Amino acid sequence: MRKLFIGTLLLALLALSLPLTTAHPAAETGTSPLAAELDAGVLVKWMQMLYDRTEAEAVNAPAASRLYAYAGITAFQAILPGIPEGISMSGQLSAMPDTPFPEEEGVYDWPASANAAMGAVIKELFKNGTPQTLRDISNLQDSLTASRERATSADIVARSARYGEAVAAPIIEWINSDNYAETRDMQWEMPTGDPSLWVPTAPGQQAVEPFWGQIRPFALYDPSTCNVPMNVDFSTEPDSTFYLQALEVKTVGDNLTNEQKDIARYWVDTPGDSGAPAGHWVLIENQMVDRLDLKLDRAAMMYALVGTALGDAFISAWRTKYEINLIRPVTYIQEYVDPNWQSLIATPGFPEYPSGHSVVSGAAGTVLTRMFGQVAFTDRSGRKHGFKDRSFTSFWAAASEAAISRMYGGIHYRAAIENGLDQGRCIGNQVVDYVLLRSVPQGE
């Protein structure tokens, strides 16, 4: 009787110990786990690395949005088979080809699939990058591969990686057909002869991406779909709305509070000193993974939809910028109001209308709000660059602050800010309304 009791006790202890050594749901079931059961850390690490290398490579603002868009889309497509109700973005985004579903039998680890797919795509996006960037991409992929092997098995990870690479292949072909390469060699001739036209605001300043509006959109039917026309006519008359908007920029700039100066600098997101304006929203997304306890499926949806909106926001804004080609506040103020006036923030090298920060922030804030509702959060992304944390009561509160920061910096008129937010809101709604990532029950 004593031997039977001891044997039963040993079996019970062994049974209790088994879950502690089971690091992956597939180990017990022999089936691929759902993405909803898995941690999203692999995506956070990739998006953080992408931000860091975008900063290190001094990628300009429009081009940075393209990187984040393709990375987010790739993440979702690579884990799509792990979302039972998931819908492919293929056929929903402009000219996006089909990506395959797994053909091999066996268990799949979706973080490993995402790791392989994002590694391949990001390496392609940085194919002309520095050796350090290429090393960082390879090192992160290798590190995450080893981590997934410890959590599952080498066989599962290898099978999953093959699938991720298969997903990446058509996406890479799609990337290389978006007109980016063709616009590298196009020559832009600056229009002249009209006092309303933009002119460079610093010696030797070159126009940034004047043909970006010709990059293929992601979710927009046409780059001009959400454009908000400039509704303030150019004038130099002191009682005109245009003059008064310029005077507002000067008056605000001359009387900035310390808080307003902090806001202007916090959102400046200068390429080379940061991962660009779109990257600021990517860092907010990274924080939302923890803030909202997002699993792999919801995190991938977030990166895909917000990334799509970021990409389209810059294509849309840049199409409008170079069509209207409006004079910057600093040029107007120095010419017609005060020749000695200077803005707090240096004016970048592209036309004024609309405010790119406003369009991209309006787009990102709209998508995040549509996905998660009113979420209060503290943005800690500025710590890397020496900024204090900033707290917001909603995504739209953050978007609005990012937009008005451009007036505090002396960079945009109010019309460019307010209309830019409207343009971004339209883009965000277009993305959420017309790009479906999972089935929605009718009537709900």
Backbone torsions as a table, in degrees:
resi	resn	phi	psi	omega
1	MET	NA	-41.0	179.4
2	ARG	-63.8	-40.8	179.5
3	LYS	-64.2	-39.9	-179.6
4	LEU	-64.8	-40.7	179.4
5	PHE	-63.8	-45.0	-179.5
6	ILE	-63.1	-42.1	180.0
7	GLY	-63.3	-42.5	179.6
8	THR	-64.0	-39.4	179.8
9	LEU	-64.2	-42.2	179.1
10	LEU	-63.3	-40.3	178.5
11	LEU	-64.6	-39.3	179.3
12	ALA	-64.9	-43.0	178.2
13	LEU	-63.7	-38.6	178.7
14	LEU	-63.7	-41.8	179.8
15	ALA	-63.7	-39.5	179.3
16	LEU	-66.4	-29.1	-176.7
17	SER	-80.5	-19.5	-174.6
18	LEU	-61.1	-45.9	-179.2
19	PRO	-60.9	-26.6	180.0
20	LEU	-69.1	-22.9	-179.7
21	THR	-101.4	0.3	179.4
22	THR	-97.7	101.0	-173.4
23	ALA	-91.7	-5.1	-173.5
24	HIS	-143.4	135.2	-177.8
25	PRO	-56.7	-29.5	-176.7
26	ALA	-68.2	-22.1	-176.2
27	ALA	-63.6	-32.6	-179.1
28	GLU	-88.5	-35.7	-171.6
29	THR	-97.3	-22.9	-175.4
30	GLY	73.5	13.6	178.2
31	THR	-123.3	158.0	179.7
32	SER	-68.2	132.2	178.9
33	PRO	-70.6	156.5	174.8
34	LEU	-74.1	147.8	177.1
35	ALA	-61.4	-27.1	179.1
36	ALA	-68.2	-12.3	-179.7
37	GLU	-98.7	-4.1	-169.4
38	LEU	-111.1	151.1	179.6
39	ASP	-70.8	147.5	-177.5
40	ALA	-97.2	11.9	-174.6
41	GLY	-58.0	-33.7	-179.2
42	VAL	-61.2	-37.8	-179.6
43	LEU	-71.3	-40.3	178.9
44	VAL	-60.6	-44.0	-179.2
45	LYS	-63.4	-41.9	179.5
46	TRP	-66.2	-42.6	-178.0
47	MET	-69.7	-33.8	175.6
48	GLN	-66.4	-43.9	177.7
49	MET	-61.8	-41.2	179.1
50	LEU	-61.7	-43.1	176.1
51	TYR	-58.9	-48.9	-176.3
52	ASP	-61.3	-41.5	-178.8
53	ARG	-76.5	-30.1	173.5
54	THR	-62.3	-40.7	176.0
55	GLU	-65.6	-48.9	-176.7
56	ALA	-63.0	-34.0	-179.4
57	GLU	-86.2	-0.3	-179.7
58	ALA	52.6	45.1	178.5
59	VAL	-68.2	132.7	-177.7
60	ASN	-68.9	168.1	-170.3
61	ALA	-61.1	-49.7	179.0
62	PRO	-63.1	-44.2	-177.8
63	ALA	-64.8	-32.8	177.8
64	ALA	-64.1	-39.5	-179.5
65	SER	-62.1	-34.4	178.1
66	ARG	-62.9	-41.2	179.8
67	LEU	-63.3	-47.7	-178.2
68	TYR	-65.5	-35.0	-179.7
69	ALA	-64.8	-51.6	-177.9
70	TYR	-65.8	-35.0	178.6
71	ALA	-64.8	-44.5	-180.0
72	GLY	-64.6	-42.0	178.8
73	ILE	-63.1	-43.1	179.3
74	THR	-60.9	-43.5	-179.7
75	ALA	-56.9	-46.6	-178.4
76	PHE	-66.1	-46.0	-177.1
77	GLN	-63.4	-32.0	-177.4
78	ALA	-72.0	-25.9	-179.4
79	ILE	-106.8	2.4	-175.2
80	LEU	-50.5	-42.2	179.1
81	PRO	-63.2	-17.3	177.8
82	GLY	-87.0	3.4	177.4
83	ILE	-116.0	99.1	-172.1
84	PRO	-53.9	-37.1	-178.8
85	GLU	-96.9	11.0	-174.4
86	GLY	-69.3	149.6	179.0
87	ILE	-122.4	130.2	-178.8
88	SER	-64.4	147.4	173.5
89	MET	-78.9	-14.6	176.4
90	SER	-59.8	134.3	-178.2
91	GLY	84.6	-13.7	176.5
92	GLN	-100.6	-36.7	176.1
93	LEU	-91.0	155.0	-172.9
94	SER	-56.8	116.4	173.5
95	ALA	61.8	13.7	-178.3
96	MET	-71.1	125.5	-178.8
97	PRO	-76.9	168.0	174.6
98	ASP	-66.3	144.4	169.8
99	THR	-111.3	146.5	-172.2
100	PRO	-74.4	159.1	166.8
101	PHE	-99.4	160.7	-176.7
102	PRO	-57.7	136.5	177.3
103	GLU	-103.9	-30.1	179.3
104	GLU	-74.0	144.9	172.1
105	GLU	-79.8	154.3	177.5
106	GLY	125.5	178.9	-177.7
107	VAL	-82.5	142.1	177.4
108	TYR	-120.5	143.5	175.3
109	ASP	-109.2	107.4	-172.0
110	TRP	-66.5	-33.4	172.5
111	PRO	-59.7	-37.1	178.0
112	ALA	-68.4	-36.2	176.4
113	SER	-64.1	-45.5	178.8
114	ALA	-62.7	-39.6	179.3
115	ASN	-59.7	-47.0	-178.9
116	ALA	-67.7	-42.5	-178.3
117	ALA	-66.4	-45.9	-179.2
118	MET	-68.1	-36.0	176.1
119	GLY	-59.7	-45.0	-178.9
120	ALA	-67.0	-44.6	-177.0
121	VAL	-69.4	-44.8	-178.5
122	ILE	-67.9	-34.6	174.9
123	LYS	-62.7	-38.5	176.9
124	GLU	-66.7	-42.3	-179.8
125	LEU	-63.4	-30.3	178.8
126	PHE	-106.4	30.6	-175.7
127	LYS	-62.1	-22.3	175.7
128	ASN	-105.4	19.3	-178.4
129	GLY	-76.7	175.1	179.3
130	THR	-70.9	158.4	175.8
131	PRO	-54.9	-35.3	-179.9
132	GLN	-65.1	-40.8	178.4
133	THR	-62.7	-45.7	-179.6
134	LEU	-64.3	-36.3	176.4
135	ARG	-66.0	-43.0	-179.1
136	ASP	-62.2	-38.5	178.1
137	ILE	-63.2	-49.3	-179.1
138	SER	-64.2	-41.5	-178.4
139	ASN	-64.7	-41.2	179.1
140	LEU	-66.3	-42.7	179.9
141	GLN	-61.8	-43.5	179.6
142	ASP	-64.5	-41.7	-179.6
143	SER	-63.4	-43.8	179.9
144	LEU	-70.6	-32.5	175.1
145	THR	-61.6	-46.8	179.2
146	ALA	-62.5	-39.3	178.9
147	SER	-63.5	-42.7	179.0
148	ARG	-68.4	-33.3	177.1
149	GLU	-64.8	-36.6	177.3
150	ARG	-68.5	-33.1	-178.4
151	ALA	-80.3	-26.1	-176.8
152	THR	-127.1	-105.9	175.3
153	SER	-158.1	160.8	-179.5
154	ALA	-62.2	-37.6	-179.5
155	ASP	-64.5	-45.5	-179.6
156	ILE	-63.3	-43.8	-179.0
157	VAL	-65.4	-41.3	179.2
158	ALA	-62.7	-44.3	178.4
159	ARG	-62.4	-43.0	-179.0
160	SER	-67.0	-38.1	179.0
161	ALA	-66.2	-39.0	176.9
162	ARG	-60.8	-39.6	177.9
163	TYR	-66.0	-44.2	178.3
164	GLY	-58.4	-40.4	178.0
165	GLU	-66.6	-34.7	177.6
166	ALA	-67.0	-36.3	176.2
167	VAL	-67.1	-40.2	-176.3
168	ALA	-66.1	-33.1	-172.7
169	ALA	-57.2	-53.9	178.3
170	PRO	-68.6	-28.4	177.4
171	ILE	-66.1	-39.4	178.1
172	ILE	-63.7	-42.0	176.1
173	GLU	-60.6	-41.4	178.7
174	TRP	-63.1	-43.7	177.3
175	ILE	-56.3	-44.6	-174.7
176	ASN	-77.3	4.9	177.5
177	SER	-117.6	17.0	-173.2
178	ASP	-92.2	8.0	177.7
179	ASN	81.3	6.6	177.5
180	TYR	-64.9	-49.5	-177.7
181	ALA	-60.6	-40.7	-177.6
182	GLU	-64.7	-33.5	-178.2
183	THR	-78.1	-7.8	-180.0
184	ARG	-67.0	-31.8	-174.1
185	ASP	-103.1	3.0	-178.4
186	MET	-77.7	139.5	-177.6
187	GLN	-104.5	129.8	-178.6
188	TRP	-104.9	131.2	177.2
189	GLU	-104.6	120.3	-175.7
190	MET	-69.6	124.4	177.7
191	PRO	-65.0	147.0	179.2
192	THR	-137.2	174.5	172.4
193	GLY	95.0	1.6	-179.5
194	ASP	-133.7	126.7	-176.7
195	PRO	-65.5	-14.0	-179.9
196	SER	-83.5	-8.2	-171.8
197	LEU	-81.2	147.3	177.5
198	TRP	-65.8	140.6	170.7
199	VAL	-131.2	150.4	178.0
200	PRO	-54.5	145.9	-175.0
201	THR	-106.8	6.9	177.4
202	ALA	-148.9	150.3	-179.5
203	PRO	-57.4	131.8	177.5
204	GLY	74.9	4.7	-178.5
205	GLN	-66.9	131.5	179.8
206	GLN	-105.0	148.2	177.9
207	ALA	-66.0	128.9	-178.9
208	VAL	-86.6	117.8	172.2
209	GLU	48.1	58.9	-178.8
210	PRO	-65.2	-16.2	-178.9
211	PHE	-108.0	15.5	-177.2
212	TRP	-62.8	-27.4	177.4
213	GLY	-65.0	-8.5	177.5
214	GLN	-97.2	-1.3	173.9
215	ILE	-68.4	141.8	-179.4
216	ARG	-61.5	127.9	177.4
217	PRO	-67.8	167.2	178.2
218	PHE	-95.3	-66.2	-177.5
219	ALA	-106.7	-20.5	-179.7
220	LEU	-72.8	138.3	176.7
221	TYR	-63.7	-35.9	-179.7
222	ASP	-147.9	147.1	-179.8
223	PRO	-57.4	-23.7	-177.7
224	SER	-93.0	4.2	-174.5
225	THR	-53.0	-42.7	-174.9
226	CYS	-104.9	10.4	-176.9
227	ASN	-58.3	138.4	173.3
228	VAL	-109.6	114.2	-177.0
229	PRO	-60.8	147.5	173.4
230	MET	-65.8	120.3	-173.3
231	ASN	-109.1	22.3	174.9
232	VAL	-127.2	114.5	-178.0
233	ASP	-70.9	139.7	177.3
234	PHE	-63.9	136.4	177.1
235	SER	-160.0	151.4	174.5
236	THR	-108.4	5.8	178.5
237	GLU	-72.2	132.4	-175.8
238	PRO	-60.2	-22.4	179.4
239	ASP	-98.6	7.5	-179.4
240	SER	-81.2	155.8	178.7
241	THR	-62.3	-39.6	-178.2
242	PHE	-62.9	-47.3	178.9
243	TYR	-59.1	-43.3	-177.8
244	LEU	-67.8	-32.4	175.4
245	GLN	-67.8	-38.9	176.2
246	ALA	-65.7	-40.9	178.9
247	LEU	-63.2	-34.7	177.1
248	GLU	-62.6	-42.4	178.0
249	VAL	-59.1	-44.6	179.4
250	LYS	-65.3	-46.0	-177.7
251	THR	-62.9	-45.2	177.0
252	VAL	-61.3	-45.6	-178.5
253	GLY	-63.3	-31.1	-179.8
254	ASP	-79.4	-13.1	-174.5
255	ASN	-129.5	33.2	-177.4
256	LEU	-65.9	135.8	170.6
257	THR	-80.6	166.2	176.9
258	ASN	-61.3	-36.6	178.3
259	GLU	-63.2	-43.0	179.2
260	GLN	-65.9	-38.0	175.9
261	LYS	-63.4	-41.3	178.2
262	ASP	-61.8	-42.3	-179.6
263	ILE	-64.3	-43.9	179.6
264	ALA	-59.3	-43.0	-177.6
265	ARG	-76.0	-32.5	-177.8
266	TYR	-63.5	-37.8	-175.5
267	TRP	-100.6	8.1	-174.5
268	VAL	-64.5	-41.4	172.2
269	ASP	50.0	48.2	-179.1
270	THR	-66.6	129.3	175.6
271	PRO	-56.3	137.7	-176.5
272	GLY	94.0	-31.6	174.1
273	ASP	-103.9	-1.3	-179.7
274	SER	-162.3	-178.0	175.8
275	GLY	-89.4	23.4	176.0
276	ALA	76.5	165.9	-175.3
277	PRO	-56.1	-42.9	178.4
278	ALA	-61.2	-35.4	179.9
279	GLY	-64.1	-30.5	177.0
280	HIS	-59.7	-40.1	179.1
281	TRP	-72.9	-28.6	174.5
282	VAL	-64.9	-40.4	177.5
283	LEU	-66.7	-34.3	174.0
284	ILE	-64.2	-41.9	175.8
285	GLU	-57.8	-45.5	179.5
286	ASN	-56.0	-40.4	179.6
287	GLN	-69.7	-28.8	179.4
288	MET	-68.2	-25.1	178.3
289	VAL	-58.5	-44.8	176.7
290	ASP	-78.1	-42.7	-175.7
291	ARG	-60.0	-38.7	-176.4
292	LEU	-107.2	5.7	179.4
293	ASP	52.7	52.7	-177.9
294	LEU	-79.4	132.8	172.6
295	LYS	-85.5	-179.0	-172.7
296	LEU	-59.0	-38.8	-176.5
297	ASP	-66.9	-50.2	-177.2
298	ARG	-69.5	-35.5	177.8
299	ALA	-64.6	-42.9	179.3
300	ALA	-63.5	-39.5	176.6
301	MET	-61.7	-42.1	179.8
302	MET	-61.5	-51.2	-178.6
303	TYR	-62.3	-34.7	-178.8
304	ALA	-70.1	-49.0	-176.4
305	LEU	-72.4	-44.6	178.1
306	VAL	-65.7	-40.7	177.9
307	GLY	-59.7	-43.2	176.8
308	THR	-59.3	-43.5	179.1
309	ALA	-65.9	-39.8	177.7
310	LEU	-61.3	-45.4	179.9
311	GLY	-62.2	-47.4	-178.8
312	ASP	-69.2	-30.9	-179.7
313	ALA	-61.5	-43.1	-178.4
314	PHE	-75.6	-34.5	175.6
315	ILE	-63.4	-45.6	-179.8
316	SER	-64.2	-49.1	-177.9
317	ALA	-63.1	-42.6	-177.0
318	TRP	-71.0	-32.3	173.7
319	ARG	-59.7	-45.7	-178.7
320	THR	-68.7	-41.6	-178.2
321	LYS	-54.6	-50.1	-173.8
322	TYR	-84.6	-11.8	171.0
323	GLU	-77.0	-43.4	-178.5
324	ILE	-84.3	-39.8	172.3
325	ASN	55.1	52.5	-170.7
326	LEU	-87.3	144.9	179.5
327	ILE	-60.3	143.0	178.7
328	ARG	-79.1	152.5	179.3
329	PRO	-54.9	-42.8	-176.2
330	VAL	-62.4	-37.0	179.0
331	THR	-68.7	-46.2	-179.3
332	TYR	-62.7	-47.4	-177.2
333	ILE	-62.7	-44.1	179.7
334	GLN	-66.5	-29.4	-178.7
335	GLU	-82.0	-38.1	-168.7
336	TYR	-120.6	-9.2	-175.5
337	VAL	-125.2	-59.8	-174.8
338	ASP	-147.9	108.7	-175.8
339	PRO	-65.7	-15.2	-176.9
340	ASN	-101.0	2.3	-174.4
341	TRP	-72.4	143.1	175.9
342	GLN	-133.2	144.3	177.4
343	SER	-83.2	157.9	178.0
344	LEU	-64.7	-42.7	-178.3
345	ILE	-106.8	138.0	178.0
346	ALA	-63.6	135.0	-177.5
347	THR	-76.5	128.0	-178.7
348	PRO	-74.1	171.1	-170.6
349	GLY	-91.9	65.5	173.3
350	PHE	-162.5	163.0	-174.9
351	PRO	-61.3	166.1	-168.3
352	GLU	-78.2	-44.1	-166.0
353	TYR	-106.3	131.0	-3.7
354	PRO	-87.0	176.8	174.8
355	SER	-70.8	117.1	179.7
356	GLY	-61.5	-40.7	176.9
357	HIS	-58.0	-39.0	-178.5
358	SER	-68.9	-42.8	-179.3
359	VAL	-65.2	-48.9	-176.5
360	VAL	-68.6	-37.1	179.5
361	SER	-71.4	-38.6	175.5
362	GLY	-61.9	-40.1	179.7
363	ALA	-67.3	-50.1	-179.1
364	ALA	-64.6	-44.4	-179.7
365	GLY	-62.2	-35.8	178.5
366	THR	-67.9	-46.0	-179.8
367	VAL	-62.5	-46.2	-179.1
368	LEU	-63.5	-38.2	178.3
369	THR	-68.2	-41.1	178.6
370	ARG	-64.3	-32.9	-179.1
371	MET	-79.0	-42.9	-167.2
372	PHE	-121.7	-7.1	-179.3
373	GLY	82.8	-159.3	-179.3
374	GLN	-81.6	109.0	-177.2
375	VAL	-119.9	119.6	172.3
376	ALA	-80.9	138.2	-178.2
377	PHE	-155.6	159.6	173.7
378	THR	-109.7	121.0	-179.2
379	ASP	-85.4	113.9	-179.2
380	ARG	-103.6	9.6	-173.9
381	SER	-68.7	-20.0	-178.2
382	GLY	-77.2	-9.2	-176.5
383	ARG	-57.9	-37.8	-178.9
384	LYS	-58.3	-31.1	-176.4
385	HIS	-107.2	16.8	173.3
386	GLY	83.9	15.5	179.6
387	PHE	-96.0	149.7	174.1
388	LYS	-73.8	154.6	176.5
389	ASP	-61.1	148.5	175.6
390	ARG	-125.9	135.4	-177.7
391	SER	-106.5	143.1	-177.6
392	PHE	-134.0	148.8	179.5
393	THR	-87.2	-9.1	179.4
394	SER	-167.5	167.6	174.3
395	PHE	-64.5	-37.5	-178.7
396	TRP	-69.0	-31.4	175.3
397	ALA	-62.9	-40.7	177.2
398	ALA	-65.8	-43.4	179.7
399	ALA	-61.6	-41.8	-179.6
400	SER	-65.6	-38.5	178.3
401	GLU	-67.7	-41.2	177.3
402	ALA	-59.1	-39.8	-178.7
403	ALA	-67.4	-51.0	-176.4
404	ILE	-69.4	-19.6	177.2
405	SER	-58.1	-26.4	-177.8
406	ARG	-75.1	-25.1	170.9
407	MET	-75.0	-42.2	177.6
408	TYR	-58.6	-35.3	178.7
409	GLY	-76.9	-10.5	179.6
410	GLY	81.2	24.6	-170.1
411	ILE	-104.7	-27.6	-174.3
412	HIS	-136.9	149.2	170.4
413	TYR	-76.2	162.9	-179.2
414	ARG	-61.7	-38.3	-179.2
415	ALA	-60.0	-40.0	-179.9
416	ALA	-66.4	-32.8	-179.0
417	ILE	-75.3	-53.2	-175.7
418	GLU	-69.1	-43.2	177.4
419	ASN	-68.7	-31.9	177.0
420	GLY	-63.9	-40.9	175.7
421	LEU	-61.7	-41.4	178.6
422	ASP	-63.6	-41.0	178.8
423	GLN	-63.2	-43.3	178.0
424	GLY	-64.9	-40.5	177.9
425	ARG	-60.2	-42.4	177.7
426	CYS	-60.7	-43.9	179.8
427	ILE	-63.1	-46.1	179.3
428	GLY	-59.6	-42.1	178.8
429	ASN	-67.9	-37.4	176.9
430	GLN	-59.9	-43.6	-178.8
431	VAL	-63.4	-50.1	-175.9
432	VAL	-69.2	-35.9	-176.7
433	ASP	-75.0	-30.4	-170.6
434	TYR	-116.4	-3.9	175.2
435	VAL	-115.1	103.4	-176.9
436	LEU	-97.4	125.5	-178.7
437	LEU	-104.0	-10.9	174.3
438	ARG	-156.6	157.7	-175.2
439	SER	-68.6	145.4	179.6
440	VAL	-118.2	122.4	179.7
441	PRO	-58.2	134.7	178.9
442	GLN	-64.0	139.6	175.7
443	GLY	86.8	0.8	178.6
444	GLU	-114.5	NA	NA
